[in-house]
Amino acid sequence: MKFIRLAALFGSLVLLVATAVSVLNRRGDLRNEQETRVEQSTTLAATSVRSSVQNASDQVYLLSATLAQNSEAVSTELADDLAADLARVLAVDDVCVGATSAGCTGVDLLALKTVGDLAAASERASNSGDDGEAPRAHVGVNSDDEGLFVVRRVAVAGERVTVAVLLPQETLIDATVQELLDADDVDVSVSLLDQSSDDEREPIRVADGTRIATEVTGAGVTDGAVVVESRVDASIGIVGDEPARYGLLLALGTVLLALAGWTFLVERRQLERRATTDELTGLINRREFERVSEAELDVADRFNSGLCVMVVDLNGFKQVNDTLGHQFGDLVLAASSERLVAAVRDTDVVGRWGGDEFVILLPGLAERGAVRKSAERIWNSLASSPVVGDTSMTASIGAAIFPRHGVTLDSLMRAADVAMYEAKSTGVGHRIADTIIVSESALDGDGSSGEGTATISTDKYAGPDRRHSPVPPPPVPGEELAEPVPLPLPDGAARVDDPTDVDDPTDVDRDEVSR
């Protein structure tokens, strides 16, 4: 059983640790997956932007180069046709071709200052004579952030002919690429910068619950730059998209750990119970009774609340064991312990001292009259009816009161033991301890003489073997009891009445029998 419990504990710990490590690894994998998605999406979108800008530049360059080779002036009809064809090829709305604003498919781009500046810059580059270094077309950012202008100016038949195209931001990313990004659940946005910049990628960051990757592209843009930003949801949760599996593993490990811990706790409580409880009767054992009594004695001494210790010895229990067997004797002991518990208060403590002897601790009980009533109630609880089958039991009860008969548990137990033996010897149900007076020489043990006497408890009294002592029959109601047999005392001792016994006016003399 112990091996199984240790195996369950080890297995539960391994399962919990493995699950925790798996959860951490899974979270790391999900984080890496998010970073990969957002990084790849940014790269794909930035590549699409560069491709769109390059394609527009190439188309504008080809058209302008074709016009430059034409020796005739560009008519209005030709400009309109060329603008419409270019708009269809680039899939845009705003294209202007010509020396004036006549050849435009939409907005008059040639009237815009930004377009004029880009056209002048492209003209200067064409006139520089170094066509290999000059851009195919000049690309600039619209001041209203509407998109990119792609512009080139050439000389045709003595006139300056300008080709201008406006690429809206939403068209910078190809439609096919946008569908892929949407399918990957990535939000990609494009913004424009007025300042020129080289291609640059910023570190991936997390803001407002989203993981963000940003790339700045300046390739092909002569005046400004394009910023591509990709966003994915950064929430991972405890285990990402597999909460059921990891939740089951964690629950299983927790249950196994709880069961293992519970069995250890049960075993510990069982060990504690075995160490403090008598297995046969369920009462506390001698060691636990001593511990509880010491604590109660400390309380009684501190608050002057009084305390009583009773020793209860079953009469004739040896004959029950000899005639009916030890198993039946065990039943008698268990039933007797139940009656003892039922006869005392909830605050009282009943324990098994050993064999057929029980001890009872009654905190707060200091008056002899109250002690006598408690002893009578306990005796009647045992003798009122058979305890097991038709077997009846009586008991001899001795009581000692703190601090009258002792201030330690040992002295109280010895005083109660003497009183119990007196009750057993005289055939009465209970007896309260008396005080023994001895001479100082008997107390000192050195033979020296001294004046006066000293009062001591019966600390040195070991007690006879009561289990082999004759037990007189119980008294018959209505008949007088025989004269009590006095208890033998040490040399030089004299039995006297208790001088402190003034609390109960109805208390009988110490030589009278307590019924």
C-alpha positions as CSV (number, residue, x, y, z in Angstrom):
1,M,0.0,0.0,0.0
2,K,2.8,2.3,0.9
3,F,4.5,1.6,-2.5
4,I,1.3,2.3,-4.4
5,R,0.9,5.6,-2.5
6,L,4.5,6.6,-3.3
7,A,4.0,5.6,-6.9
8,A,0.8,7.6,-7.2
9,L,2.5,10.6,-5.6
10,F,5.5,10.4,-7.9
11,G,3.3,9.8,-10.9
12,S,1.1,12.8,-10.1
13,L,4.2,15.0,-9.7
14,V,5.7,13.8,-12.9
15,L,2.4,14.4,-14.7
16,L,1.9,17.9,-13.3
17,V,5.5,18.9,-14.1
18,A,5.3,17.4,-17.6
19,T,2.0,19.1,-18.3
20,A,3.4,22.4,-17.0
21,V,6.5,22.1,-19.2
22,S,4.3,21.2,-22.1
23,V,2.1,24.2,-21.5
24,L,5.1,26.5,-21.4
25,N,6.5,24.9,-24.5
26,R,3.1,25.2,-26.2
27,R,2.8,28.9,-25.3
28,G,6.3,29.4,-26.7
29,D,5.4,27.7,-29.9
30,L,2.2,29.7,-30.2
31,R,4.2,32.9,-29.6
32,N,6.8,31.9,-32.2
33,E,4.0,31.0,-34.6
34,Q,2.4,34.5,-34.2
35,E,5.7,36.1,-34.8
36,T,6.3,34.1,-37.9
37,R,2.9,34.8,-39.2
38,V,3.1,38.6,-38.7
39,E,6.7,38.7,-40.0
40,Q,5.9,36.7,-43.2
41,S,2.7,38.7,-43.8
42,T,4.7,42.0,-43.5
43,T,7.3,40.6,-45.9
44,L,4.7,39.5,-48.4
45,A,2.8,42.8,-48.2
46,A,6.0,44.9,-48.6
47,T,7.0,42.8,-51.6
48,S,3.6,43.4,-53.1
49,V,3.9,47.2,-52.6
50,R,7.4,47.3,-54.2
51,S,6.1,45.2,-57.1
52,S,3.1,47.6,-57.6
53,V,5.4,50.7,-57.5
54,Q,7.8,49.0,-59.9
55,N,5.1,48.0,-62.3
56,A,3.6,51.5,-62.4
57,S,7.0,53.0,-62.9
58,D,7.7,50.6,-65.8
59,Q,4.4,51.4,-67.5
60,V,4.8,55.1,-67.1
61,Y,8.3,54.9,-68.4
62,L,7.3,52.8,-71.5
63,L,4.5,55.2,-72.4
64,S,6.7,58.3,-71.9
65,A,9.5,56.7,-73.9
66,T,7.1,55.9,-76.8
67,L,5.8,59.5,-76.8
68,A,9.4,60.8,-76.8
69,Q,10.1,58.9,-80.0
70,N,7.0,60.4,-81.7
71,S,8.0,63.3,-83.9
72,E,4.5,64.7,-84.0
73,A,2.7,66.6,-81.3
74,V,0.4,64.6,-79.0
75,S,-3.2,65.4,-79.8
76,T,-6.0,65.5,-77.3
77,E,-7.6,62.4,-78.7
78,L,-4.3,60.5,-78.5
79,A,-3.7,61.7,-74.9
80,D,-7.2,60.5,-73.8
81,D,-6.7,57.1,-75.5
82,L,-3.2,56.6,-73.9
83,A,-4.5,57.7,-70.5
84,A,-7.4,55.3,-70.7
85,D,-5.2,52.4,-71.8
86,L,-2.7,53.1,-68.9
87,A,-5.5,53.3,-66.4
88,R,-6.9,49.9,-67.5
89,V,-3.4,48.3,-67.4
90,L,-2.7,49.6,-63.9
91,A,-6.3,49.2,-62.7
92,V,-6.4,52.8,-61.4
93,D,-8.8,55.6,-61.9
94,D,-6.6,58.7,-62.1
95,V,-4.2,58.9,-65.0
96,C,-3.1,62.0,-67.0
97,V,-1.2,62.2,-70.2
98,G,-0.3,65.3,-72.2
99,A,1.0,68.8,-72.1
100,T,-2.2,70.2,-70.7
101,S,-5.0,68.8,-68.5
102,A,-7.0,67.5,-71.5
103,G,-5.9,63.9,-71.3
104,C,-7.0,62.8,-67.8
105,T,-9.2,59.9,-66.9
106,G,-10.2,61.4,-63.5
107,V,-8.6,64.0,-61.3
108,D,-6.4,66.6,-63.1
109,L,-3.1,65.4,-61.7
110,L,-1.1,67.8,-63.8
111,A,-2.5,70.8,-61.9
112,L,-1.1,69.5,-58.6
113,K,2.1,71.1,-57.3
114,T,3.5,67.8,-56.1
115,V,3.0,66.3,-59.6
116,G,4.7,69.4,-61.2
117,D,7.7,69.0,-58.9
118,L,8.1,65.3,-59.7
119,A,7.7,66.1,-63.4
120,A,10.4,68.8,-63.2
121,A,12.7,66.4,-61.3
122,S,12.2,63.7,-63.9
123,E,12.9,66.2,-66.7
124,R,16.2,67.2,-65.1
125,A,17.2,63.6,-64.7
126,S,16.4,62.9,-68.3
127,N,18.4,65.9,-69.5
128,S,21.4,65.0,-67.4
129,G,22.3,62.4,-70.0
130,D,22.9,59.6,-67.5
131,D,19.9,57.5,-68.2
132,G,21.4,54.5,-66.5
133,E,21.4,56.2,-63.1
134,A,18.2,58.1,-63.5
135,P,15.0,56.5,-62.2
136,R,12.6,55.2,-64.8
137,A,9.9,57.4,-63.2
138,H,9.7,59.7,-60.2
139,V,7.4,58.4,-57.4
140,G,6.3,60.7,-54.6
141,V,3.8,60.7,-51.8
142,N,0.5,62.5,-52.1
143,S,0.4,65.2,-49.5
144,D,-3.2,64.1,-48.6
145,D,-2.0,60.6,-48.0
146,E,-4.2,59.3,-50.8
147,G,-1.5,57.3,-52.5
148,L,1.6,57.5,-54.6
149,F,2.2,59.7,-57.7
150,V,4.2,58.1,-60.5
151,V,5.3,60.8,-62.9
152,R,7.7,61.2,-65.9
153,R,8.0,64.2,-68.3
154,V,9.5,64.0,-71.8
155,A,9.9,66.4,-74.7
156,V,7.7,65.6,-77.7
157,A,7.8,67.8,-80.8
158,G,9.0,70.8,-78.8
159,E,6.4,70.3,-76.1
160,R,6.7,68.9,-72.5
161,V,4.5,65.9,-72.2
162,T,3.8,64.5,-68.8
163,V,2.6,61.1,-67.8
164,A,1.2,61.0,-64.3
165,V,-0.6,58.2,-62.4
166,L,-2.1,58.1,-58.9
167,L,-1.7,54.8,-57.1
168,P,-4.2,54.7,-54.1
169,Q,-3.0,53.1,-50.9
170,E,-5.5,50.3,-51.1
171,T,-4.2,49.2,-54.5
172,L,-0.5,49.0,-53.4
173,I,-1.1,45.5,-52.2
174,D,-2.2,43.1,-54.9
175,A,-5.7,41.7,-54.6
176,T,-4.4,38.1,-54.6
177,V,-1.9,38.8,-51.9
178,Q,-4.6,40.5,-49.9
179,E,-6.8,37.4,-50.0
180,L,-3.9,35.3,-48.7
181,L,-3.4,37.8,-45.8
182,D,-7.1,37.7,-45.0
183,A,-7.1,33.9,-45.0
184,D,-4.2,33.9,-42.6
185,D,-6.2,36.2,-40.3
186,V,-3.6,39.0,-40.5
187,D,-4.6,42.7,-40.6
188,V,-2.2,44.6,-42.9
189,S,-2.3,48.3,-43.3
190,V,-0.3,50.7,-45.6
191,S,0.7,54.2,-44.6
192,L,2.9,56.8,-46.3
193,L,5.9,58.8,-45.1
194,D,6.8,62.2,-46.5
195,Q,10.5,61.6,-45.8
196,S,12.6,59.3,-48.0
197,S,13.9,56.2,-46.3
198,D,15.8,53.0,-47.1
199,D,14.2,49.6,-46.6
200,E,14.1,49.0,-42.9
201,R,12.3,46.4,-40.6
202,E,11.5,47.2,-37.0
203,P,11.5,44.6,-34.2
204,I,8.3,42.8,-33.6
205,R,6.4,44.4,-30.7
206,V,3.2,43.9,-28.7
207,A,0.7,46.7,-28.1
208,D,-3.0,46.8,-27.2
209,G,-3.2,43.0,-27.2
210,T,-1.8,42.7,-30.8
211,R,1.5,41.5,-32.1
212,I,2.8,44.1,-34.7
213,A,5.5,43.9,-37.4
214,T,6.5,47.0,-39.3
215,E,8.6,47.4,-42.4
216,V,9.5,50.6,-44.1
217,T,10.2,50.4,-47.9
218,G,11.8,53.1,-49.9
219,A,12.7,51.1,-52.9
220,G,11.4,52.8,-56.1
221,V,10.1,55.8,-54.1
222,T,12.1,58.9,-54.8
223,D,10.2,61.3,-52.5
224,G,8.9,59.6,-49.4
225,A,8.5,56.0,-48.3
226,V,5.8,53.4,-47.7
227,V,5.1,51.8,-44.3
228,V,3.6,48.3,-44.2
229,E,2.3,47.2,-40.8
230,S,0.9,43.7,-40.0
231,R,-1.1,42.9,-36.9
232,V,-2.2,39.6,-35.3
233,D,-4.0,38.9,-32.1
234,A,-1.4,38.4,-29.4
235,S,-3.6,36.6,-26.9
236,I,-2.5,33.0,-26.3
237,G,-4.4,32.0,-23.1
238,I,-3.1,29.3,-20.9
239,V,-2.7,26.6,-23.5
240,G,-3.7,28.3,-26.7
241,D,-6.3,26.4,-28.8
242,E,-6.0,23.1,-26.8
243,P,-7.5,23.9,-23.4
244,A,-9.5,20.6,-23.1
245,R,-6.4,18.4,-23.4
246,Y,-4.2,20.3,-21.1
247,G,-7.0,20.9,-18.7
248,L,-7.7,17.2,-18.5
249,L,-4.0,16.5,-17.9
250,L,-3.8,19.1,-15.2
251,A,-7.0,17.9,-13.6
252,L,-5.7,14.3,-13.6
253,G,-2.4,15.2,-12.1
254,T,-4.1,17.4,-9.5
255,V,-6.5,14.6,-8.6
256,L,-3.7,12.0,-8.3
257,L,-1.7,14.5,-6.2
258,A,-4.7,15.2,-4.0
259,L,-5.4,11.5,-3.5
260,A,-1.8,10.8,-2.6
261,G,-1.7,13.7,-0.2
262,W,-5.0,12.6,1.2
263,T,-3.8,9.1,1.9
264,F,-0.7,10.5,3.5
265,L,-2.9,12.7,5.7
266,V,-5.1,9.8,6.6
267,E,-2.1,7.7,7.5
268,R,-0.7,10.5,9.6
269,R,-4.0,10.9,11.4
270,Q,-4.2,7.2,11.9
271,L,-0.7,7.2,13.4
272,E,-1.7,10.1,15.6
273,R,-4.8,8.3,16.6
274,R,-2.9,5.2,17.4
275,A,-0.4,7.2,19.4
276,T,-3.1,9.0,21.4
277,T,-6.1,6.6,21.4
278,D,-6.8,3.2,22.9
279,E,-7.6,1.0,20.0
280,L,-10.1,-1.2,21.9
281,T,-12.3,1.4,23.6
282,G,-11.6,4.5,21.5
283,L,-10.7,6.5,24.6
284,I,-7.5,8.4,24.8
285,N,-4.6,6.4,26.1
286,R,-2.5,6.9,29.2
287,R,0.1,9.1,27.4
288,E,-2.5,11.4,25.9
289,F,-4.3,11.6,29.2
290,E,-1.2,12.7,30.9
291,R,-0.6,15.4,28.3
292,V,-4.2,16.7,28.5
293,S,-4.1,16.6,32.3
294,E,-0.9,18.6,32.5
295,A,-2.5,21.3,30.4
296,E,-5.6,21.4,32.5
297,L,-3.6,21.5,35.7
298,D,-1.8,24.5,34.4
299,V,-5.1,26.2,33.7
300,A,-6.6,25.3,37.0
301,D,-3.5,26.6,38.8
302,R,-3.5,29.8,36.8
303,F,-7.2,30.6,37.3
304,N,-7.7,28.8,40.6
305,S,-10.6,26.9,39.0
306,G,-10.1,23.5,40.7
307,L,-9.9,20.1,39.1
308,C,-10.8,16.5,40.0
309,V,-9.1,13.3,38.9
310,M,-11.0,10.0,39.3
311,V,-9.7,6.4,39.0
312,V,-12.3,3.9,38.0
313,D,-11.6,0.2,38.4
314,L,-14.1,-2.4,37.2
315,N,-15.0,-5.0,39.9
316,G,-14.7,-8.6,39.0
317,F,-13.4,-8.1,35.5
318,K,-10.8,-10.9,36.0
319,Q,-13.6,-13.4,36.6
320,V,-15.3,-12.2,33.4
321,N,-12.2,-12.8,31.4
322,D,-11.6,-16.2,33.1
323,T,-15.1,-17.5,32.7
324,L,-16.4,-15.9,29.5
325,G,-13.1,-15.3,27.6
326,H,-11.0,-12.4,26.6
327,Q,-13.1,-11.5,23.5
328,F,-16.2,-11.1,25.7
329,G,-14.0,-9.1,28.2
330,D,-13.1,-6.8,25.3
331,L,-16.8,-6.2,24.7
332,V,-17.3,-5.4,28.3
333,L,-14.5,-2.9,28.3
334,A,-15.8,-1.2,25.2
335,A,-19.3,-1.0,26.5
336,S,-18.1,0.2,29.9
337,S,-16.1,3.0,28.3
338,E,-19.2,4.1,26.4
339,R,-21.1,4.4,29.6
340,L,-18.3,6.3,31.3
341,V,-18.3,8.8,28.5
342,A,-22.1,9.2,28.6
343,A,-22.0,9.8,32.4
344,V,-19.7,12.8,32.3
345,R,-19.8,16.3,30.8
346,D,-18.6,17.2,27.3
347,T,-15.7,19.1,28.9
348,D,-14.6,16.1,31.0
349,V,-12.0,13.7,29.6
350,V,-12.2,9.9,29.9
351,G,-9.2,7.7,29.3
352,R,-8.1,4.1,29.6
353,W,-5.2,3.9,32.1
354,G,-4.6,0.2,31.4
355,G,-6.4,-3.2,31.8
356,D,-9.8,-2.6,33.4
357,E,-8.8,0.7,34.9
358,F,-10.1,4.0,33.6
359,V,-9.2,7.6,34.5
360,I,-11.5,10.6,34.3
361,L,-10.4,14.3,34.4
362,L,-13.1,16.7,35.5
363,P,-11.9,20.4,35.1
364,G,-13.6,23.0,37.3
365,L,-14.8,20.5,39.8
366,A,-13.4,21.3,43.3
367,E,-16.3,20.8,45.9
368,R,-16.5,17.4,47.5
369,G,-20.2,17.4,47.2
370,A,-20.1,18.0,43.5
371,V,-17.3,15.3,43.2
372,R,-19.5,12.9,45.1
373,K,-22.5,13.5,42.9
374,S,-20.3,13.0,39.8
375,A,-18.9,9.7,41.2
376,E,-22.4,8.5,42.0
377,R,-23.6,9.3,38.5
378,I,-20.7,7.4,37.0
379,W,-21.2,4.4,39.2
380,N,-24.9,4.3,38.5
381,S,-24.3,4.5,34.8
382,L,-22.2,1.3,34.9
383,A,-24.3,-0.6,37.4
384,S,-27.8,0.4,36.3
385,S,-28.2,-2.3,33.7
386,P,-26.1,-5.1,32.1
387,V,-23.4,-3.8,29.9
388,V,-23.2,-6.8,27.5
389,G,-25.9,-9.4,27.4
390,D,-26.9,-10.2,31.0
391,T,-23.5,-9.3,32.4
392,S,-23.6,-6.4,34.8
393,M,-20.5,-4.5,36.0
394,T,-19.8,-2.4,39.0
395,A,-16.8,-0.2,39.7
396,S,-14.7,1.2,42.5
397,I,-14.1,4.9,42.1
398,G,-11.4,7.0,43.8
399,A,-11.3,10.7,43.5
400,A,-8.7,13.3,44.2
401,I,-9.2,17.1,44.1
402,F,-6.6,19.7,43.0
403,P,-5.0,21.3,45.0
404,R,-6.3,19.7,48.2
405,H,-4.9,16.2,47.5
406,G,-2.0,17.2,45.2
407,V,-0.7,19.8,42.8
408,T,0.7,17.4,40.2
409,L,-0.9,14.7,38.1
410,D,1.3,12.1,39.8
411,S,0.3,13.1,43.3
412,L,-3.4,13.3,42.3
413,M,-3.3,9.9,40.7
414,R,-1.7,8.3,43.7
415,A,-4.2,9.9,46.1
416,A,-7.1,8.8,43.8
417,D,-5.6,5.3,43.6
418,V,-5.5,5.0,47.4
419,A,-9.1,6.2,47.7
420,M,-10.2,3.8,45.0
421,Y,-8.5,0.9,46.8
422,E,-10.3,1.9,50.0
423,A,-13.6,1.9,48.1
424,K,-12.8,-1.6,46.7
425,S,-11.6,-2.9,50.1
426,T,-14.8,-1.7,51.9
427,G,-17.2,-2.6,49.1
428,V,-18.4,0.9,48.5
429,G,-18.9,2.5,45.1
430,H,-16.7,5.5,45.5
431,R,-14.4,7.3,47.9
432,I,-12.8,10.7,48.0
433,A,-9.1,10.9,49.0
434,D,-8.0,11.7,52.5
435,T,-4.9,13.4,53.9
436,I,-2.2,11.5,55.6
437,I,-0.2,13.0,58.5
438,V,3.3,11.7,59.1
439,S,6.1,12.8,61.4
440,E,9.0,14.8,60.1
441,S,11.4,11.9,60.8
442,A,9.3,9.7,58.6
443,L,9.2,12.4,56.0
444,D,13.0,13.0,56.2
445,G,13.9,9.4,56.4
446,D,17.1,10.1,58.3
447,G,15.9,9.2,61.8
448,S,16.2,12.7,63.0
449,S,13.6,14.0,65.4
450,G,11.7,17.2,65.0
451,E,8.7,19.1,66.3
452,G,5.4,19.2,64.6
453,T,4.0,17.3,61.7
454,A,3.9,17.7,58.0
455,T,1.0,17.0,55.6
456,I,1.9,15.1,52.4
457,S,0.1,13.4,49.7
458,T,0.6,9.7,49.1
459,D,3.3,10.2,46.5
460,K,5.3,7.1,47.6
461,Y,2.3,4.8,47.6
462,A,2.5,2.2,44.9
463,G,-0.8,0.5,45.6
464,P,-1.5,-3.2,46.0
465,D,-2.4,-5.5,43.1
466,R,-6.1,-4.9,43.1
467,R,-6.8,-7.5,40.5
468,H,-5.9,-10.3,43.0
469,S,-7.6,-8.6,46.0
470,P,-10.9,-10.0,47.3
471,V,-13.8,-8.0,46.1
472,P,-16.7,-7.9,48.7
473,P,-20.2,-8.3,47.3
474,P,-22.1,-5.1,46.6
475,P,-24.1,-3.8,49.6
476,V,-27.8,-4.8,49.9
477,P,-30.1,-1.8,50.0
478,G,-31.4,-1.1,53.5
479,E,-28.6,-2.9,55.3
480,E,-25.8,-1.3,57.2
481,L,-22.3,-1.6,55.7
482,A,-19.5,-3.2,57.6
483,E,-17.0,-1.0,59.3
484,P,-14.5,0.2,56.7
485,V,-11.1,-1.5,56.7
486,P,-8.5,1.2,57.3
487,L,-5.7,1.5,54.8
488,P,-2.2,0.6,56.1
489,L,-0.1,3.7,56.6
490,P,3.6,4.3,56.8
491,D,5.4,4.0,60.1
492,G,4.8,7.1,62.3
493,A,1.7,8.2,60.3
494,A,-1.7,8.9,61.8
495,R,-5.0,9.1,59.9
496,V,-7.0,12.3,60.7
497,D,-10.0,14.1,59.3
498,D,-9.3,16.5,56.5
499,P,-8.9,19.9,58.1
500,T,-9.8,21.6,54.8
501,D,-13.0,19.7,54.4
502,V,-15.3,22.6,55.3
503,D,-16.9,23.3,51.9
504,D,-19.7,20.8,52.2
505,P,-21.6,20.8,55.5
506,T,-23.4,17.6,54.6
507,D,-20.1,15.7,53.9
508,V,-19.8,12.6,56.0
509,D,-16.8,11.7,58.1
510,R,-13.9,10.2,56.2
511,D,-14.6,6.8,57.9
512,E,-18.2,6.8,56.8
513,V,-19.0,5.0,53.6
514,S,-19.9,7.0,50.5
515,R,-22.7,5.3,48.8
